[in-house]
Amino acid sequence: MMRKGSCLCGAVRFEAEGSVRPVVFCHCTQCRKQSGHFYATTSVADAHLSVDGRENVTWFAASATARRGFCNRCGSALFWKGNGRDVTSILAGAFDEPAELVAACHIFTADKGGYYEIEDHLRQYPHEWDGATD
């Protein structure tokens, strides 16, 4: 399956081919501060991700272990990339058809904002999740 997406202004377009990881909701402080709420991301192997308009993606090293990619024209948050990893996380809302994605869990719930509750049936992890099946 080919999934397509873009930033808000269309300067960055991407395609993810094949299977993608179920969506993980990240409530860490960095995701909250960048997005204003929490991140919802899937991921795909780098070999199955193509990006048109790479020159419009700016990468910000948010920590010593990862960086975040956003459109330098409209500011849309698009990607999260762990250093040395061969997969890229993609914000679920950036896909043209995000309804095809399925949710997996919530991570870094210990850092979530106090102004909302997590009230779904998904597993919650106070810190990171290694992606292993429970």
VOGU-3710 file (C-alpha; in Angstrom, 3 decimals, decimal comma):
1> mmrkgsclcg> 0,000/0,000/0,000  1,196/3,511/-0,819  0,314/6,256/1,662  0,771/9,885/0,611  0,926/13,063/2,636  2,232/16,597/2,845  2,748/19,671/4,956  0,043/22,327/5,109  1,404/24,414/2,215  2,404/21,460/-0,007
11> avrfeaegsv> 6,097/22,397/-0,218  6,936/18,993/1,299  5,203/15,880/-0,026  5,984/12,324/0,971  5,061/8,738/0,189  5,327/5,772/2,546  5,235/2,424/0,784  4,214/-0,829/2,428  3,281/-1,376/6,025  3,595/1,264/8,704
21> rpvvfchctq> 3,659/0,934/12,484  0,387/1,528/14,317  -0,005/5,062/15,652  1,651/5,906/18,968  0,466/8,921/20,940  3,438/10,631/22,623  2,729/12,922/25,561  6,369/13,873/26,311  7,211/17,468/27,097  9,013/17,997/23,771
31> crkqsghfya> 6,071/16,749/21,699  3,665/18,868/23,748  5,779/21,986/23,327  6,274/21,537/19,589  2,691/20,627/18,726  0,720/22,346/21,466  -0,782/19,023/22,560  0,646/15,554/21,877  2,132/13,782/18,866  0,373/11,006/16,996
41> ttsvadahls> 2,935/9,203/14,841  3,390/6,121/12,776  6,725/5,054/11,298  8,131/3,491/8,175  11,504/2,094/7,162  13,645/4,766/5,507  13,970/2,558/2,424  10,179/2,860/1,961  9,904/6,626/2,478  10,331/9,133/-0,332
51> vdgrenvtwf> 10,196/12,878/0,244  9,734/15,538/-2,442  10,741/19,021/-1,344  13,484/17,838/1,032  15,042/21,276/0,698  12,004/22,618/2,566  12,481/20,277/5,544  14,420/21,741/8,452  15,691/19,355/11,103  15,888/20,449/14,725
61> aasatarrgf> 17,987/18,417/17,170  15,508/18,372/20,046  17,760/16,153/22,165  21,032/14,251/22,002  19,154/11,205/20,693  16,667/12,500/18,111  15,676/15,278/15,754  12,387/16,653/14,443  11,674/17,580/10,829  9,294/20,372/9,888
71> cnrcgsalfw> 8,423/22,408/6,805  10,477/25,598/6,836  7,792/27,413/4,824  4,561/26,729/6,736  5,927/25,257/9,985  4,095/21,928/9,777  5,639/19,287/12,021  6,176/16,213/9,845  8,869/13,814/11,050  10,704/12,502/14,102
81> kgngrdvtsi> 13,973/10,612/13,643  16,004/8,785/16,281  19,749/9,119/15,705  21,219/6,094/13,958  17,817/4,503/13,315  16,714/3,305/9,885  13,068/4,269/10,399  11,375/7,649/10,372  8,303/8,548/12,384  5,671/10,516/10,473
91> lagafdepae> 2,943/12,579/12,102  -0,325/10,781/11,423  -2,215/13,976/10,618  0,156/14,773/7,758  -1,167/11,853/5,697  -3,781/12,643/3,061  -5,863/9,656/4,262  -5,045/9,203/7,973  -8,268/7,249/8,578  -6,484/4,123/7,314
101> lvaachifta> -4,129/4,156/10,312  -4,793/2,301/13,581  -3,790/3,355/17,101  -1,504/1,299/19,357  -0,764/3,052/22,655  0,134/6,185/24,613  3,733/6,822/25,700  5,338/9,258/28,148  2,013/9,589/29,939  3,899/10,718/33,064
111> dkggyyeied> 4,604/13,969/31,162  1,089/14,570/29,785  -0,608/17,902/30,271  -2,895/18,161/33,283  -5,687/19,712/31,233  -6,913/16,453/29,661  -7,517/12,799/30,493  -6,668/9,771/28,388  -9,969/7,926/28,242  -9,570/5,306/25,544
121> hlrqyphewd> -8,821/1,585/25,841  -5,215/1,798/24,600  -2,233/0,773/26,736  -0,462/3,586/28,549  3,251/3,701/29,301  4,623/6,309/31,725  7,831/6,520/29,687  8,957/5,130/26,345  7,740/1,963/24,675  10,017/-0,459/22,878
131> gatd> 7,370/-1,486/20,353  7,207/-5,065/21,622  3,813/-6,694/21,750  2,379/-6,976/25,264
//
